[in-house]
Amino acid sequence: MDARLITEVRTAAVSAVATDYLARADASVLAIIGSGAQARSHLEALRLVREFREVRVWSPRRAQAFAEEHGFDAAASAEEAVRGADVVVTATTSPTPVVYGEWLSPGTHINAVGAPRPEWRELDDEVLRRAKVYVDSREAAMKESGDVIAAREVLAEIGEVVSGAEQGRRSLEEVTLFKSLGLAVEDVATAELVYRNALGGA
């Protein structure tokens, strides 16, 4: 099995679950910051849970090529991509913030999948002040995510929301943030699905 592809797929799939539970039902504008493999996989996965009438992408290098490949326009800046967006994906390797809280509209949902180190940040302090923070693992996020460490508070794990143990979005106006670091069980579950499909197709 191609572990690289499995990681791409399962990361985007978990973000899609988070988006389904945390984004507004009428979310129709998607902003993607980044233009690599995770940007592509998130575009595919999020389209399964929301109907986006507009998609915007920005990155410092490949935004135009990425946008042309997928049939939409590249934004001139991260701010232009994010302002007015209902769902924002940050999939970058930046160690410093690329999204600022002053850009966010009420009701925005953010999937933050980059900055996987305690000293790295994709989001500024204002984003973290405004957002209700959800994670895949409290323990891991409080050790490994600079954004979550700075936020100091996690409302719930996404698994708790899916199971009904914790509430997801509480109002149309609140800003929600899902910080994804990835769990080994996600890789195992995805690999099992690949294996079962391979057996079925043999």
Buried (B, 14 or more C-beta within 10 A) or exposed (E): EEEEEBBBBBBBBBBBBBBBBBBBEEBEBBBBBBBBBBBBBBBBBBEEBBEBEEBBBBBEEBBBEBBEEBEBEBBEEBBBBBBBBBBBBBBBEBEEBBBBBEBBBEBBBBBBBBBBEBEBBBBBBBBBEBBBBBBBBBEBBBEBBBBBBBBEEBBBBBBBBBEEEBEBBEEEEBBBBBBBBBBEEBBEEBBEBBEEEEEEEE
